[in-house]
Amino acid sequence: MKEQISYSKLALNAMCRASKEAQKKAAENNLKMPIWKNGNIVYIEPNKTLKKCS
């Protein structure tokens, strides 16, 4: 029997990996990261922790 694949979980995991990689590259290049917060774009230091992916 084949295992059910949840494509939404696969997509969320891929986005999580991409955000971690972007945060790592921003820290290496000393760049601020844009995030969406309360309807505005805010720039944060890459060393600040973002929401953790599950």
VMD Tcl script that draws the C-alpha trace (Angstrom):
set ca {
  {0.00 0.00 0.00}
  {1.35 3.44 -0.93}
  {1.76 6.08 1.77}
  {-0.33 9.24 1.46}
  {1.77 12.29 0.63}
  {0.64 15.61 2.03}
  {1.74 18.14 -0.57}
  {0.93 21.04 1.73}
  {3.32 19.67 4.38}
  {6.00 19.17 1.74}
  {5.55 22.76 0.58}
  {5.69 24.14 4.12}
  {8.85 22.17 4.84}
  {10.44 23.50 1.64}
  {9.56 27.10 2.57}
  {10.97 26.54 6.04}
  {14.27 25.28 4.62}
  {14.39 28.22 2.20}
  {13.81 30.78 4.97}
  {16.57 29.26 7.10}
  {18.96 29.39 4.15}
  {18.01 33.02 3.41}
  {18.58 33.94 7.06}
  {21.98 32.23 6.99}
  {23.06 34.03 3.80}
  {21.86 37.40 5.13}
  {23.91 36.90 8.29}
  {27.00 35.96 6.27}
  {26.68 39.08 4.10}
  {25.69 41.39 6.99}
  {22.34 42.31 5.38}
  {19.02 43.09 7.02}
  {16.06 40.86 6.25}
  {12.65 42.22 5.22}
  {9.65 40.68 6.99}
  {5.93 41.43 6.83}
  {4.65 42.67 10.20}
  {1.31 44.35 10.92}
  {0.73 45.30 7.30}
  {4.17 46.83 6.78}
  {7.58 45.67 5.65}
  {10.05 45.81 8.53}
  {13.78 45.15 8.27}
  {15.37 43.05 11.01}
  {18.86 41.83 11.76}
  {19.29 38.23 10.55}
  {20.55 37.14 13.96}
  {17.13 37.81 15.53}
  {15.13 34.64 15.72}
  {12.13 34.27 13.45}
  {9.17 31.97 14.09}
  {10.33 28.40 14.24}
  {9.14 26.01 11.61}
  {7.50 22.84 12.80}
}
mol new
graphics top color blue
foreach p $ca { graphics top sphere $p radius 0.5 }
foreach p [lrange $ca 0 end-1] q [lrange $ca 1 end] { graphics top cylinder $p $q radius 0.2 }
display resetview
